[in-house]
Amino acid sequence: MRSALEASSGAGRGDVAFKVLAVGSGVTVLAILALITLSTAWESWPVFQQQGISFITSDNWNPNAGEFGARAFIYGTLLVSLIAIVMAVPVSLGIALFSTEIAPRRVRGGIGYVIDLLAAIPSVVYGLWGVLVLAPNIAPIYQSIADSVGTWPVFSLFFGAPVSGTSYMTAGIILAFMITPIITSLSREIIHTVPSPQREAALALGATRWEMIRGAIFPWSRGGITGAVMLGLGRAMGETIAVALVIGSSPQITTRLFASGDAMAGYIANQFSEASGIFRSALIALGLVLFLVTIVVNVLAERIITGFDRRMQQA
């Protein structure tokens, strides 16, 4: 009897210790995020004090004249991230579905190994490949597309001149290569969690393989897949070196995808070492804006996933 009480008391102390550790870890993470926000806000306050809301709403960035408008950098970050997501998501889902539902078992391990290997490649390697190999070879393709659709009413807005190998499109392609392994790996693990009876029941009712995927796998895993896509989007928005090498360093707002541009993270990496005074404050403010945008993306992802889970529980 005594030993049972001692064991129960020990287990209770273990539960309390684990609870304290878990709560402490969560509070520590929140405290670190708050300190990052406060410190960057403090360092960037001079430029906000000088520019006000025009720091976000203006696209006039001229450090020599003391004028800082970050809208072009925000636009570039969102545009290349959108291009990357549009390219990467279909490919990632296709690979994940092929490796889990279609490929022979002896092939699935090799696919997973290759995907994990791609995820381990440093971003600077992607960037160097992009600027040394992809950009020079893809520029003629861009030019051919621009020549073909340059006079079309709608297509000319997106694929017309000017054309450059280092451009929004090239940066988006590089980011697509970088986030595809992340989205694929997470999607593959999520699809693995779909109960086998759901697959078997759909097939037993006469569903084709695609109907089984659409009716049994997607409804179960769409919340997790959405989370994987949003995580890939966050990675794309925060990527620095690769984007800095291939986007072209020309802050402008244009619908031309083949034109040079710039993004927040890449511009900060290129300029921070030589910045001082109000210019340094402006670069830190860019980092603060990027940090806040990333938080917004993660909050939206959490709300979307929660909504999917709630609907699945009600179904």
C-alpha angles and dihedrals in degrees: 000000000000093000090051091053091048091050091049091049091049092049090049092052089048091053091049092048092049091048092051091048093049094047091045092052092050093048090048092054091049091047091052091050090049092049091049090051094046095045094048091044090052093049093046096044095097093063093045089049090052100039103026117190089340087080086075101028099045127075095197105115112174113146093182090060094040093246119136125181115162100189094103091053092047089049092049092049093050094043098052090043090052091049090050093049093048090052100038104044099064091044093046094049091045092053092044093050093044093050094047106033111021113023119089114258093248089057098047095073092054092050091051091049093052092048092050090048091053090052090054096056110109116248092237089062090055089048095050091047089049097051097038102037114011101041098052093044098043096048093080089051090052090049092050091051092047091050091050100047100022092111099039112113100236105016092055089064091063107023104030130106143326097074128190134165089226101059147122090279094051091049090049092051092051091048090049089056090049099049098039093081091050096050092041095051094047093044091049092053091047092050088051089062093062106111113250092228089066091056093044094048092052092049092045089056090058100262118154119237091262092047089051091051092046097044104034109022105036097050091050098045105030093100092054092042089052089053090051091051092049090049089053089049090053090051091050093050093050099044112121122171100038093049093044090056099048109028097075105237098251111129107213140129111236137141090223105110093194093057125099118259143153141239134211100250095043094048092049091052092049098046110027098085092059098036126108140165118002091353090060089048089052092053091050088049088055088054090050092052090049090049092051093046090052091051090051090051092051093047091051090049091052092050092049093049091047090051092051092048092049092051091048091053091050093048 
